[in-house]
Amino acid sequence: MVKQQEITRGMVVRSSDGEKLGKVTRLDVDTFEIEKGFFFPTEYAVRYDEVAGIRDGDILLTHARDQLAGGRDQGRGAEGISAGGEIRVPLVEEEITAGKTVKEVGRVQVRKEVVTEEKQVSVPVAREVVHVERVPASGARPVAPGTTVEEGSISIPVREEQVEISKRPVVKEELRISKEVVQEQAQARATVRREEAEVRTEGQVRREDTLDETPATLPEQMPPERATGTGGRRR
């Protein structure tokens, strides 16, 4: 027999067939109580001599679930059969909720290269051309006083235009890159679960099931035909 000191509040209680019944909520001198839930409509009182043992921290009773089902009225505050009482068992079903997140799926890269090529331009230039012409003097002209016959030279500069090339960057064209948002339908798939209930009765239990289904409308009956004096039928 399990000692009372070995049982504490919050321990899980299981039937002899291993089914979880609830947790210990109260300790008394001769009994302890199991919390109410799906199996018990109110707290269920268990005697210490009904404990078969403690396994892995859970309390194991000597009775199976079916045996405990007949003693639900042993719970604290039970008042027997009451008219209009009901137990509501919720059935849960998972639903899908779709959310959206923005994720980078790719990039557009623009790379520029420098291409070298030769270009030729025509520029008009001017240059000086020297013409030397020897002609006889017209008449005898005296030379200026003090002029002597001597050797010498005269330097005359000859000029011409030369082309000088300068470069400057000029924008000839540009790339315009834009993005637009396109709406489309995306399919998402997920596995969901739902709870289904199966109700079984044992023993002499009168059961009445109420269905929320609206009966189908019966087809409208045609009026009976009656015979006429001409041998035909009319409605």
Order of alpha helices (4+ residues) and beta strands (2+ residues): beta-beta-beta-beta-beta-beta-alpha-beta-beta
